[in-house]
């Protein structure tokens, strides 16, 4: 974060090298031919330090990236590791990591002696920017998992909506995945299909660094979203072993229902008692909301419930699914391309659970989701449904929460304009 006044810079989040061993005593005395050819996608690095828990002061370090259709044997054979060692390594370290599943694009490191023989001692495969597997290639062949130190800093972002929330983050040079996270936090309180030009936001969040490089973000600590002349706050607070987001009064931002069953798409048709049908060329009621989205876009249930009906209507809803949430409310998702595997009548569904994919089955001119909301069996406008918040701050935690709110609101005030 550029403004030092917030004093939220966090030091090291020490995720120390916790190594999980699955070593196998396989002592072999054999000669391994050195490999001196220079590989175009690798780089010799003159270093004098400890990496992956290995002191490499007098060793040679070669880094590379797994190529397309490249396997463990393809890599290790170039460094003179014999077939017997490679086979043993692949078969006897699966409880640590199945080396047959190395992925294209992931980083690896080979550490050898720094002499004319260049005898391979270690092979390190990076599972992620912070997690890795070290394979010992010398006398005792084994594998162990480890973690690099993750440095956490507090970052800030502000923005104004010109076209979309996603673009607002991109225009500021911020991680656009923060837009998804922000939409999840406010899923119960802000309809992101109804954002207005000029809406704006401020957030403070955790930025994660490994080896000095940004590798992603942790949680959003606090957010302020200004929408339709109203400020919506979101404060992250943990109680009873669970973290949630709350408004400034301590009410949970989580509601009984999500605002929408899919992300970041436009509304192509609203709830109406007289809509001109583009195929039938007549006016008739359209008791739902059409969300225009690309075919295959994930569709999620807006709340907990039970599937009470699903099927196919050739001249109507196409492939659809209906979920009963309680004794009052039911929702329907229509024109689906397909259901998620396992969907069936009577199945209990969780809020936010993936249930199907946007399509244009039935009477539809193009891919979209026809989303319908029923109250006591009567169709109502989904965009006007309100539900009460859940799990507010408990009385014993209220004082600590109020102190956090004061602290974070002061911090938000220091990060400048939108």
C-alpha positions as CSV (number, residue, x, y, z in Angstrom):
1,X,0.0,0.0,0.0
2,X,1.4,3.3,-1.0
3,X,0.1,5.4,1.9
4,X,2.1,4.7,5.0
5,X,-0.4,6.2,7.4
6,X,-2.6,3.1,7.5
7,X,0.2,1.2,9.3
8,X,-1.2,-2.1,8.1
9,X,1.9,-3.4,6.6
10,X,2.3,-6.9,7.9
11,X,5.7,-8.5,8.2
12,X,6.5,-12.0,7.5
13,X,3.8,-14.7,7.6
14,X,6.2,-17.4,8.4
15,X,5.1,-20.5,6.7
16,X,8.3,-22.3,7.5
17,X,9.7,-25.2,5.8
18,X,7.5,-27.9,7.1
19,X,8.8,-31.0,5.4
20,X,6.8,-34.1,5.2
21,X,9.1,-37.1,4.6
22,X,8.4,-40.3,2.7
23,X,11.9,-41.4,2.3
24,X,12.9,-44.9,1.3
25,X,16.3,-46.3,2.1
26,X,17.5,-47.4,-1.3
27,X,21.3,-47.2,-1.1
28,X,23.0,-47.7,-4.4
29,X,26.7,-47.3,-5.4
30,X,26.8,-46.5,-9.0
31,X,28.3,-44.1,-11.5
32,X,26.1,-41.5,-13.1
33,X,27.2,-39.8,-16.3
34,X,27.3,-36.0,-16.1
35,X,25.4,-33.8,-18.5
36,X,27.1,-30.7,-19.8
37,X,24.9,-29.6,-22.6
38,X,23.2,-26.2,-22.2
39,X,19.4,-26.4,-22.5
40,X,17.6,-23.5,-24.1
41,X,14.8,-23.3,-21.5
42,X,17.2,-23.6,-18.5
43,X,19.5,-21.2,-16.7
44,X,22.6,-21.8,-14.6
45,X,22.3,-19.6,-11.5
46,X,25.4,-18.6,-9.6
47,X,24.1,-18.4,-6.1
48,X,25.4,-18.8,-2.5
49,X,22.5,-19.4,-0.2
50,X,20.0,-22.0,1.0
51,X,17.1,-22.8,-1.3
52,X,14.4,-25.5,-0.6
53,X,16.2,-26.2,2.6
54,X,19.4,-27.1,0.8
55,X,22.7,-25.4,1.2
56,X,23.9,-24.8,-2.3
57,X,27.1,-22.9,-1.6
58,X,29.3,-25.3,-3.6
59,X,26.6,-26.7,-5.9
60,X,25.3,-26.0,-9.3
61,X,21.6,-24.9,-9.7
62,X,19.7,-25.3,-13.0
63,X,16.1,-24.1,-13.2
64,X,13.6,-25.1,-15.9
65,X,10.0,-25.2,-16.9
66,X,8.1,-28.3,-17.7
67,X,7.4,-28.4,-21.4
68,X,4.4,-29.7,-23.2
69,X,4.4,-33.5,-23.3
70,X,7.5,-33.6,-21.1
71,X,7.7,-36.2,-18.4
72,X,9.9,-36.8,-15.3
73,X,12.1,-39.2,-17.3
74,X,12.6,-36.7,-20.1
75,X,13.9,-34.1,-17.6
76,X,16.1,-36.4,-15.4
77,X,17.7,-38.3,-18.3
78,X,19.2,-35.0,-19.6
79,X,21.0,-34.8,-16.3
80,X,22.4,-38.3,-16.3
81,X,19.9,-39.9,-13.9
82,X,19.6,-43.5,-14.8
83,X,16.3,-45.3,-15.6
84,X,16.5,-47.5,-12.4
85,X,16.6,-44.4,-10.2
86,X,13.8,-42.6,-12.1
87,X,11.6,-45.7,-11.9
88,X,12.2,-46.2,-8.2
89,X,11.5,-42.5,-7.5
90,X,8.3,-42.5,-9.4
91,X,7.0,-45.7,-7.8
92,X,8.1,-45.2,-4.2
93,X,7.3,-41.6,-3.5
94,X,3.6,-41.5,-4.4
95,X,2.5,-41.0,-0.8
96,X,4.3,-37.6,-1.0
97,X,3.5,-36.7,-4.6
98,X,2.8,-38.7,-7.8
99,X,5.7,-37.4,-10.0
100,X,3.9,-38.9,-13.0
101,X,1.5,-35.9,-12.7
102,X,3.9,-33.0,-13.2
103,X,2.2,-30.3,-15.2
104,X,3.2,-28.3,-18.2
105,X,4.3,-24.8,-17.2
106,X,5.3,-25.6,-13.6
107,X,8.9,-24.8,-12.5
108,X,11.5,-27.3,-11.5
109,X,15.1,-27.1,-10.3
110,X,17.9,-29.6,-10.7
111,X,20.8,-29.3,-8.2
112,X,24.1,-31.0,-9.1
113,X,27.7,-31.1,-8.0
114,X,29.7,-28.1,-9.3
115,X,32.5,-30.1,-11.0
116,X,33.1,-31.7,-14.3
117,X,30.9,-34.7,-13.5
118,X,27.9,-32.5,-12.6
119,X,26.4,-35.4,-10.7
120,X,22.6,-34.8,-10.0
121,X,21.8,-34.6,-6.2
122,X,18.3,-33.2,-6.0
123,X,15.2,-32.6,-8.2
124,X,12.8,-30.0,-7.0
125,X,9.3,-29.7,-8.5
126,X,7.2,-26.7,-7.6
127,X,3.5,-27.6,-7.0
128,X,2.7,-23.9,-6.7
129,X,4.6,-20.6,-6.1
130,X,4.9,-21.5,-2.4
131,X,4.7,-25.4,-2.2
132,X,7.3,-27.8,-3.6
133,X,8.6,-31.4,-3.5
134,X,12.3,-32.2,-3.1
135,X,13.5,-35.5,-4.5
136,X,16.9,-36.8,-3.3
137,X,18.8,-38.5,-6.1
138,X,22.0,-39.4,-4.3
139,X,22.4,-42.5,-2.1
140,X,19.1,-42.4,-0.3
141,X,16.3,-41.9,-2.8
142,X,13.3,-40.2,-1.2
143,X,10.9,-37.3,-1.5
144,X,9.7,-34.6,0.9
145,X,7.2,-31.7,0.7
146,X,8.1,-28.2,1.7
147,X,6.8,-24.6,1.8
148,X,8.5,-21.4,1.0
149,X,8.2,-18.3,3.2
150,X,5.1,-16.3,2.3
151,X,5.4,-12.6,2.9
152,X,2.0,-10.8,3.5
153,X,1.6,-7.1,3.0
154,X,-1.6,-5.0,3.1
155,X,-2.6,-3.7,-0.3
156,X,-5.3,-1.1,-1.1
157,X,-7.4,-0.5,-4.2
158,X,-9.9,2.2,-5.1
159,X,-12.0,2.5,-8.2
160,X,-15.0,3.9,-10.0
161,X,-17.3,1.9,-12.1
162,X,-17.3,3.0,-15.8
163,X,-18.4,-0.2,-17.5
164,X,-18.0,-3.1,-15.1
165,X,-16.4,-4.1,-11.7
166,X,-13.9,-6.3,-13.5
167,X,-12.7,-3.5,-15.8
168,X,-12.5,-1.1,-12.8
169,X,-9.9,-3.4,-11.3
170,X,-8.0,-3.9,-14.6
171,X,-7.9,-0.2,-15.3
172,X,-6.2,0.4,-11.9
173,X,-3.7,-2.4,-12.6
174,X,-5.0,-4.5,-9.8
175,X,-5.6,-8.2,-9.7
176,X,-8.9,-8.6,-11.5
177,X,-9.7,-11.7,-9.4
178,X,-10.4,-9.3,-6.6
179,X,-13.5,-8.3,-8.5
180,X,-14.8,-11.9,-8.1
181,X,-14.0,-11.9,-4.4
182,X,-15.7,-8.5,-3.9
183,X,-18.8,-9.7,-5.7
184,X,-18.9,-12.8,-3.4
185,X,-18.7,-10.7,-0.3
186,X,-21.6,-8.4,-1.4
187,X,-23.6,-11.2,-3.1
188,X,-26.4,-10.9,-0.6
189,X,-26.6,-7.1,-0.6
190,X,-25.6,-5.6,-4.0
191,X,-27.0,-6.7,-7.4
192,X,-23.9,-6.5,-9.5
193,X,-26.0,-6.7,-12.6
194,X,-27.4,-3.3,-11.6
195,X,-24.2,-1.3,-11.0
196,X,-24.4,2.3,-12.0
197,X,-21.8,4.4,-13.7
198,X,-20.1,6.3,-10.9
199,X,-20.5,3.6,-8.2
200,X,-17.2,3.3,-6.4
201,X,-15.2,1.2,-3.9
202,X,-12.3,1.1,-1.5
203,X,-10.7,-2.0,-0.2
204,X,-7.8,-3.1,2.0
205,X,-6.6,-6.7,1.4
206,X,-3.7,-9.1,1.9
207,X,-1.1,-9.3,-0.9
208,X,1.0,-12.5,-0.9
209,X,4.6,-12.6,-2.0
210,X,7.0,-15.5,-2.5
211,X,10.7,-14.8,-3.3
212,X,9.7,-11.1,-3.8
213,X,7.1,-11.9,-6.4
214,X,3.4,-11.3,-6.1
215,X,1.6,-14.7,-6.1
216,X,-2.0,-13.7,-5.3
217,X,-4.1,-12.3,-2.5
218,X,-5.4,-13.6,0.7
219,X,-8.6,-12.1,2.2
220,X,-10.2,-8.7,1.8
221,X,-10.0,-7.2,5.3
222,X,-12.4,-4.3,4.8
223,X,-14.4,-2.9,1.9
224,X,-16.5,0.1,1.2
225,X,-18.8,0.0,-1.8
226,X,-20.9,3.0,-2.8
227,X,-23.9,2.0,-4.8
228,X,-27.1,4.0,-5.5
229,X,-26.1,6.8,-3.0
230,X,-25.6,4.3,-0.2
231,X,-22.3,3.2,1.5
232,X,-22.1,-0.5,2.0
233,X,-19.3,-1.6,4.4
234,X,-17.9,-5.1,4.8
235,X,-15.6,-5.9,7.8
236,X,-14.0,-9.2,8.1
237,X,-14.3,-10.6,11.7
238,X,-13.9,-14.0,13.2
239,X,-16.1,-15.4,15.9
240,X,-16.7,-19.0,17.0
241,X,-13.9,-20.1,14.8
242,X,-15.4,-18.8,11.6
243,X,-14.7,-15.6,9.7
244,X,-17.6,-13.7,8.1
245,X,-18.2,-10.2,6.7
246,X,-20.4,-7.8,8.6
247,X,-21.7,-4.2,8.2
248,X,-20.7,-1.4,10.5
249,X,-23.6,-2.3,12.9
250,X,-22.4,-5.9,13.2
251,X,-25.0,-7.5,11.0
252,X,-23.8,-10.3,8.7
253,X,-23.7,-9.5,5.0
254,X,-24.8,-13.0,4.4
255,X,-28.5,-13.4,3.6
256,X,-30.8,-16.3,3.1
257,X,-30.5,-15.9,-0.7
258,X,-27.8,-14.7,-3.1
259,X,-28.7,-11.7,-5.2
260,X,-28.2,-13.5,-8.5
261,X,-27.5,-17.1,-9.6
262,X,-24.5,-16.3,-11.9
263,X,-21.8,-13.7,-12.2
264,X,-21.1,-10.5,-14.2
265,X,-23.6,-10.8,-17.0
266,X,-26.3,-8.3,-18.2
267,X,-30.1,-8.6,-17.7
268,X,-31.7,-9.0,-21.1
269,X,-35.3,-9.1,-19.9
270,X,-37.0,-8.2,-16.7
271,X,-40.1,-9.4,-14.8
272,X,-43.2,-8.3,-16.7
273,X,-46.9,-9.0,-17.1
274,X,-46.7,-8.1,-20.8
275,X,-43.5,-8.8,-22.7
276,X,-43.3,-9.1,-26.5
277,X,-42.0,-12.7,-27.1
278,X,-39.2,-12.6,-29.8
279,X,-40.1,-16.0,-31.2
280,X,-43.9,-16.2,-30.7
281,X,-44.3,-12.6,-31.8
282,X,-47.0,-12.0,-29.2
283,X,-47.3,-10.3,-25.8
284,X,-47.5,-12.5,-22.8
285,X,-46.3,-12.4,-19.2
286,X,-42.7,-13.0,-18.4
287,X,-42.5,-13.8,-14.7
288,X,-38.8,-14.0,-14.4
289,X,-35.5,-12.3,-15.1
290,X,-33.4,-13.3,-18.1
291,X,-29.6,-13.1,-17.6
292,X,-27.8,-13.1,-20.9
293,X,-24.6,-15.1,-20.6
294,X,-22.3,-17.2,-22.7
295,X,-23.3,-20.8,-23.2
296,X,-21.7,-23.0,-20.5
297,X,-21.7,-20.2,-17.8
298,X,-22.0,-21.8,-14.4
299,X,-25.4,-21.5,-12.7
300,X,-25.6,-21.7,-8.9
301,X,-28.5,-22.1,-6.5
302,X,-29.2,-18.9,-4.6
303,X,-30.0,-20.7,-1.4
304,X,-30.2,-24.0,0.5
305,X,-33.1,-26.2,-0.6
306,X,-34.3,-29.4,-2.2
307,X,-34.8,-30.2,-5.9
308,X,-38.5,-30.7,-6.3
309,X,-38.7,-30.8,-10.1
310,X,-36.5,-31.0,-13.1
311,X,-37.1,-31.9,-16.8
312,X,-37.4,-30.7,-20.3
313,X,-40.0,-28.5,-22.0
314,X,-39.4,-28.3,-25.7
315,X,-41.8,-25.4,-26.3
316,X,-41.1,-23.6,-23.0
317,X,-38.4,-23.6,-20.4
318,X,-36.2,-26.2,-22.1
319,X,-34.0,-28.0,-19.6
320,X,-34.9,-26.6,-16.1
321,X,-34.5,-27.3,-12.4
322,X,-36.7,-26.2,-9.6
323,X,-35.6,-25.8,-6.0
324,X,-37.8,-25.5,-2.9
325,X,-35.9,-23.4,-0.3
326,X,-38.5,-23.4,2.6
327,X,-42.2,-23.3,3.1
328,X,-42.5,-20.0,1.4
329,X,-39.9,-19.7,-1.4
330,X,-39.0,-21.7,-4.5
331,X,-36.8,-20.8,-7.5
332,X,-36.5,-22.1,-11.0
333,X,-33.5,-22.1,-13.5
334,X,-34.5,-22.6,-17.1
335,X,-33.0,-23.0,-20.6
336,X,-30.0,-24.9,-19.2
337,X,-27.5,-26.5,-21.5
338,X,-26.9,-29.3,-19.0
339,X,-27.2,-30.2,-15.3
340,X,-24.2,-30.8,-13.1
341,X,-23.6,-34.5,-12.7
342,X,-25.6,-36.0,-9.8
343,X,-28.6,-33.6,-9.9
344,X,-31.8,-35.5,-9.1
345,X,-35.2,-35.1,-7.5
346,X,-35.1,-34.9,-3.7
347,X,-31.4,-33.9,-3.6
348,X,-30.5,-31.4,-0.9
349,X,-28.7,-28.3,-2.4
350,X,-26.5,-25.8,-0.6
351,X,-26.4,-22.1,-1.2
352,X,-24.0,-21.3,-4.0
353,X,-23.8,-24.9,-5.2
354,X,-23.2,-25.4,-8.9
355,X,-26.4,-26.9,-10.4
356,X,-26.1,-26.4,-14.2
357,X,-24.8,-24.4,-17.1
358,X,-26.4,-21.6,-19.2
359,X,-27.8,-22.8,-22.6
360,X,-30.6,-22.0,-25.0
361,X,-32.8,-25.1,-24.8
362,X,-36.5,-24.9,-25.2
363,X,-38.1,-21.7,-26.6
364,X,-35.0,-19.4,-26.6
365,X,-33.4,-17.2,-29.3
366,X,-29.9,-17.4,-27.7
367,X,-28.0,-18.5,-24.6
368,X,-29.4,-17.1,-21.3
369,X,-30.8,-18.1,-17.9
370,X,-34.4,-17.6,-17.2
371,X,-34.5,-17.2,-13.5
372,X,-37.8,-17.3,-11.6
373,X,-38.8,-16.7,-8.0
374,X,-42.0,-18.0,-6.3
375,X,-43.5,-16.9,-3.0
376,X,-46.2,-19.2,-1.8
377,X,-46.5,-20.6,-5.3
378,X,-46.9,-17.1,-6.9
379,X,-44.3,-15.7,-9.2
380,X,-42.6,-12.5,-7.9
381,X,-39.9,-10.2,-9.2
382,X,-36.6,-11.8,-8.3
383,X,-34.9,-8.3,-8.2
384,X,-37.3,-7.2,-5.5
385,X,-36.8,-10.1,-3.1
386,X,-35.4,-9.1,0.3
387,X,-34.2,-11.5,3.0
388,X,-33.0,-11.0,6.5
389,X,-29.4,-11.2,7.6
390,X,-28.0,-14.1,9.6
391,X,-25.4,-14.6,12.4
392,X,-24.8,-11.0,13.7
393,X,-21.9,-10.2,16.0
394,X,-22.5,-11.7,19.4
395,X,-22.7,-9.4,22.5
396,X,-19.4,-10.7,23.9
397,X,-17.6,-9.8,20.7
398,X,-19.3,-6.5,20.0
399,X,-16.7,-4.4,21.8
400,X,-13.8,-6.0,19.9
401,X,-15.8,-5.6,16.6
402,X,-16.5,-1.9,17.3
403,X,-12.8,-1.3,17.8
404,X,-12.0,-3.0,14.6
405,X,-14.6,-1.0,12.7
406,X,-13.1,2.3,14.0
407,X,-9.6,1.2,13.1
408,X,-10.5,0.1,9.6
409,X,-12.7,3.1,8.8
410,X,-9.8,5.4,9.7
411,X,-7.6,3.3,7.4
412,X,-10.0,3.6,4.5
413,X,-10.1,7.4,5.0
414,X,-6.3,7.5,4.5
415,X,-6.1,5.8,1.1
416,X,-7.4,8.7,-0.9
417,X,-10.0,9.3,-3.5
418,X,-11.6,6.8,-5.7
